């Protein structure tokens, strides 16, 4: 990822963006202005996204792909138009975008689809997904649990072996291990595009190149990257990718499974029921083509429509500008590494890094840090951030995490830093 961008957001542009987020104007904790630095967990939502969801319910609420009446036609059009918006945002084709309830569900669809293929489901086309004892699944040490636990289960159920790429002391993946860890036995290489703990951006090209050398499938967790930097999944060359709506200014309850056309056509479905079938008899069923094959039951239609609005909103700002703005915030956040007693987990420079900074405070538990910051109106994340193995790698149980987004200001970061120093004063550890 190139760490340079043509421009960052001007003060007027940033002010206009913040005006679109009603929640940012509220106060918390005895009237203190809200400083929201938990966007890595979930982002706030702008008016155009909120309006899109409400408008769907007010004007065209109906079941999609089913009814022949006017509302159903409008609902279906809005649903599929949103698919086009999201596909365009990540450089994909609409038929390669599957709506899911979230990125976690999307990853499970891939993993359990491979298990179904191992059981013989899906015919000859699905055999490419089948696993056997001696096959290997490779992940990384910095994965979110959502991109680790499903692969652990798949290994247990198929007899495959789970291996991983380790993390160096700076919090970056040891890409040089690809040549030894990823072998001719590797069938799946699943990895994050950007860590939700260290903020480090992965060299996707190196992972894809090695996977192609051995014929392995690549699965990219793009939850932290798609909202914060330009992402073109076709150009990246990954086989599958997942990301969620709620982290990129969209609603909760909706996410995306991206897959190359020929792979989605071959992958056996996991969620079964209505809306994804062609012919059903009392003994057998045939399934629709993707993406509908993976969209059983009633879909999160209003949420998908709002997700499309979020993609449009970010697209209008420009992801180069978003990344440049957040790169400046990253540099400002990393200043806490110069404070005595503050230990940043991850790279100490803004190169190939997101505005996600996890840290410990000597002598103070992460939950206590978060509580005191909250008293000053600063919202951060505390805990292991669904990445226990990565925390274990650094010999710690939990961290405090500050994470920014397009609506975050330099003043937000400055207030956070000032409040963090008050944490040290309060616990008398500085």
N, C-alpha and C positions, 0 to 999 in steps of 0.2 A: 504493500500500500504506500503510495507516495504521500509523504507527510506535508507537502505544500498544497496550497489551494489558491485560486485566483483572487479571492477577496474574502473578507469576513463581513459580518453584519454591522451596518452603521448603527449609531445610537438611536436614530429615528426608526430604522427597521426593527430593531430589537424592542423598542417601546411599542410599536404597532403589533408585534407578535404577542408580547405580554398582555396587551389589552384584549386579546382573543381568549385568554384563559381566566375565566371569572374567579376560580379558586385562588389564584395568586394574589388577589386583592384582599383576601380575608385576614383576620388576625387570629392568633392562638395564644394560649397561656397568658391570661391577664392582659390582653390587648397588644401583644407583641406581633409585629408583621411576620407572616409566614415566610420562612426561607426553606424552600423545598429542594432538598438534595438527596432524594431517594428515587430518582428517575430510573436507575438501573433495575429497581424492583417493579415499578409501574410508573408510567408517565401520566402527566395531567392531560386533560382533553380540551381542545379549543372549541369555540362556539360553532364553527362550521361542522365539526364532527358531532357535537351534541345536537345541532339542528337537523343533521341528516338522519340521525336515529329517530328523533321525535317526529320529523316529517313523514318518515316511513309509516310509523304507527298512526299518525293522524290522517294520512291521505291514501295509503295504498297497502295497508296491512292485509295479507292473504297468504295462503300456502302457495309456494312456487312450484312450477313444473307440473301442476296437477289440474288446477281449475281452468275452465274455458271462459270464465266471466272477465269483465273488464279489470277489476281489482287484481285478479290473479295474473293477468297479462302485464299490468304495470309492476307488480311485485317481482315477477320473474325478470322483467327487463332491468329493474334496478339491481337485482341480485347479480345478474350476469354482467351488467355494466361495471359493478364494483370489482368483479373478477378481472375485467380488462384493465381497470385502473391499477390494481395491485400488481398484476402481471407486468404491465408497462413499467411500473416503478422499479422492479427488480430485473428488468431485461428478459422476461420470460414470455411464453405464449399462454394465452388464457386457458387452453386445454391442459396445460401442465401445472395448473394451480388448483389444488384441492382445498376446499374449506374444511377446517377441523375446529374442535372446541379450544384448541391451543397447541403450542409447540410440543408440549409433553405428549399429547394424544398423537400428534403427527409422528413423533419418533417411535411410539409404540406401534403405530400402524406399520411402519417399515419393519421393525423387529419381529412382530408377530406375523406379519405377512411372510417373512422369511421362514418362520417356524412352520406355517401352513405349507409352504413350498417343500420344506423338509419332510413333511408328512405325506407328500405326494399330491397335494392340491394344486390346481392351476395348470396341470398338463405339462407337455414338453416345454412350453415357453417359460414356465416358472422354475425349471430345473436349475437355471443359472443362480437362483437364490438359495438353493438347498445347501445345508451344512451337514458335515459328518465329523466324527471324532478325528482329530488330527488337523482339521481346518482351524484357522485362527481369525479372531476378531481383534482389531487394534483400535484403542481409544487413546486419550491422553490424560495425564495426571491433573490437568486443570479443568476437566469437564464439570459442568453442572450435573447434578444427580440425574436430571432428565435425560442426559446423553451418556449415562454410565449404567444405571440400574437396568434399563431394558436390555442392554447388551450382556450384562451379567446373567440375566435370566435366560436369554437366548443361548448363551454358552452352556448353562446348566442343562437346558432342555434338549440340546442337540449334541452335547459332548465336545463342542468346539472349545478351543483354548482362548482365554482373554489375555491380551498383552497390551502394553501401553508405552507411549512416548513420555519421558520424564520432563520435569521442569528444572531449569537451572536456578542459581541463587538470586538472579535478578528478576525471576518471575516469568521468564520467557521459555517457550518450549525448546527442547534440545532437538532442533530440526535435523542435526547431523545423525541422530539415531534412526532416522527413517530407513537408511540403507540396511541396518541390521535387524531392526524390530519388525519391519514390514518385509515379509518373505513371500516366496512362491505359494506358501500355504495360506496367506492372508486373503480372506474373502471380503472383509468389510474394514474400511478405515473411516472411523467416525471421529470428528474433531470440531472444536468450537472455532468460530471465526474471530472472536474476541472474548477474552476472559471477563466474567462478571465479578472477579475478585481483583486481579492485577491490572485489568484494562489492556493487557498486551494483545496486539493484533497478530494473528497467525499468518505465516507465509503460505497462503492457500496454494499457490502455484507449485511449491515444492511438494506438498502433500498430494496434490492431484497428479503431478508428474510421476511420483513414486508408485502411486496406486495403479496408474496405467501400465507401468513397467511390469507389474506382477498380475495384472488383470483383476484387481480388487475394486469393489464398489466404494464410492466416497459418499459420506453423509455429513453435511455441514450444518452445525447449529449456528444459525445466523441471527439469533434473538438479540444479541447485543450490538451487532454490526449494522443491520438494515436501518435502524432508526437514527444512526449517527454518522454514517459515511456512505459515499456512493457505492452501491453494490449492483453488479450485473451478473446474475447467476449463470447465464449462458456463456459469458466471457470467462468466468471463473472455471467453467468446465466440470463442475461437480455433478454427480449423478442424482443425488437427493439433497434437499435443504429444507429447513424448517425455520419459521419465525412467528411471532405472535403479535396480535393487534394492540394489546394493552401497553406494550413497551414502546410503541411508535405512534403515540397520540391517539390511538384508537380505543375502542371499548374492550372490556373483558369478555371472555367467553367465545373468542374467535381467534383462529390462527390459520397458518398455511402449511401445507405439505407441497413442496415443489419436487417434481421428478421429471426426468427426461421422458419424452413421449413413449418410447419403446419399452422403458422400464415400468412405467405405470400400467401399460397395457399387459405386461407379463406378471406383475405382482399380484398374488392372490389377495382378495379383500379380507378384512378382519371384522369390521362392523357390518352386520348383516341385517336385512329387514326390508322395509318398503323404500321405494324411490331409487333403488340401485339395481333393480332386477329387470330382466327382459321377459322370460317365460318361467312360470312357477307351476310345477305339478306337485302331487302329493309325495313324490319320491326324489325330485331333482329340481335344480334351478339354474338358469343361465343369467349372467350378469351384464350390465350395461358397460359401455366403454368408459374410460376415465374422462373427466374427473368424477362423473356421477357414480361410478362404481364404488368410490370410497366415501360417498356422502349419503349414508343410510339414514332414514328417518327424517324428522323435521329439523331443518338446518337453522342456525342462528342468523336468520335473514336480515333483521334490522341491524344486527351487529356487523354483518358483512358489508352492508350498505355504508355504515359509518366508517368501517375499515377502509373502504374505497375512498371516502372523503378525506381520511387521514393521509392516505397516499397522495391524493391530489394536493393537499395542504403543504406537505413537505416538498412535493415536487415543484410547487410554485415558488417556495423559498429557494430551492436549489440545494442539493445535498453537498455540493462543493462548499457552499457558503456555510451550511450547518457544520460540516466537519472543521472548517477553518475557525469558526466561532468557538467550537468546543475544544479545539486544539489550544487556543489562547486560554481558555478556562482550565485546561489540564495543567499548563505551565503555572497558573496561579495557584491551583490546588496543591501542586507538588512543593510549594514553598513550605508546607508544614513539615517536610522532611528536615528542614533546617532548625526546627524548634527542638530544644533539649527534651529528651524523653519520649519523642514521637518516632515511631518506627514504621515506615511505609513498606507494605508488602507489594512488591512489583517494581517495574522499571522506574528510575528516578528522573527520566527525561520524557519529553512529550513525543518523541519519534515513534511512529507506529504504535500509538497508544491512545486509548479513549480517556474521557474525563470521568474515570472511575478510580477512586483512590481509597484503598483499604489500609488500615493502620492500627497499631496498638499504642497505648499510652502506658508507659512504665508505672507500675503500681496501682493501676486503675482497671477494673474489669470493663470490657466493651459495653456491657449493658448499662453500667454506671455512667460511662462516657455519653452514651446515647440519651440517657435520662436527663443529664445536666444540660446537654445541648438542646434538648426539647424544651427545657425551662426557658431558654433564650429564643425559642421560636424556630430553632433549626431542626429540621426533620432529616435524619440519616437512618441508615440500616445498621443493625447490630446482629451478630451471630456468626454462623459459618456460611451463610449465603448459599445454601444447598451445594456446598463444595467442601465437604469434610476431608476428602483425601488431599486436596490442595493445602488446606490449613494444616493438616497433619504433616505434610511435607516440610512446612516451615516451623513445626514444633509448637503450634499454638492451637487453641480450641476455638477461638472466635476473634473477630476483628470488628472495628467500626468502619463503615463504608459511606463515603460521600460520592454521589454520582450526579452529573449535570445533564442538561438537555438543551435544546435550542432556545428555550425560554429563560435559561439561567443567566444571571448577570454577574459582572465582576463584584458588585456590591454584595450579592449573595455569598460569594466566596469569601470576601473580606469579613463579613459578619460571622461566617462559620469559623474562620481562623481566630478572630477575636474571642469568640465564645469558647473555642477549644482551649485557649490559654486560660480562660476562667475555670475550665474543668480542672486544670492542673493546680490552679490557685485554691480552688475549693477543697481538693483532696491533699493539698500541701505536698505536692510531689515535684514541683518545678524548682 
